[in-house]
Amino acid sequence: MKKIARPQAKGGNQRTNRRVVMVKSVKGRLAEIGREGEEFRAQLVNVSSTGAQIYTNKVMDNSTRVTLDLDSLDGSHTVSYQGKVVWVRKNPMKTMGRFAYGINYEDMTPEHVRFLETNYSLSQDHSA
């Protein structure tokens, strides 16, 4: 796996979307041709309306397409988020997975956003 350099934000942290920090076990699936449906377990470390950070032992490269299944608070249903890996680094906390990945969601619908707002304490208020 190639080492991926993360671009640094100019002038400090440029984030405009709220992130929620947590540790939650989630299921993921690869969406790459030839590896479609290959499942893996991951630890969701933080989540926002545009993406997530996960830790896992699964080896993936930058631009790998994945699907993350996020459970509702009450466990009654799961919503799938498709995205791609935008950064990769070795995870110093190997107990949660050897690698840390940044995933950017793709094809977000209003229902996807509403699910995150309701179940992961995200709101569209960007002033937080």
Residue, then its C-alpha position, 0 to 999 in steps of 0.5 A: m500500500k502506498k503512503i498517502a500524503r494528506p494536504q494541509a489546510k491553509g490558514g488553520n482548520q478550514r472545516t465547515n461541517r460538524r463532526v461527531v467523535m465516537v467509537k462504534s463498530v460498523k460493517g463495510r463492503l468494498a465496491e471495487i470491480g473484482r472485489e465487490g461485496e467483500e466485507f470488512r469490520a471497522q471502527l467508526v471514529n468520527v462522522s460528518s455530513t460529508g464523510a467519516q474516519i474509520y479504523t480497520n485492518k482491511v488494506m485499501d488504497n486511496s480512491t477505493r470505493v466502499t460502502l459503510d452501513l450505519d445503524s440507527l440509534d435504536g438498532s431498528h434499521t441500517v442506512s448504507y453510505q457509498g463513498k471513496v477513500v480520500w486518505v490513508r495512514k497507519n493507525p498508531m492505535k492498532t487495537m482498533g485496526r492497523f489503518a486509518y481511512g478518510i471516507n468521503y460520501e458520494d450520492m448523498t440524498p436528503e434522507h442520508v443527511r436526515f439519518l445522520e442528523t437524527n442518529y449521529s447528532l449532526s445538524q445543518d448548523h455549520s456555526a458549531 
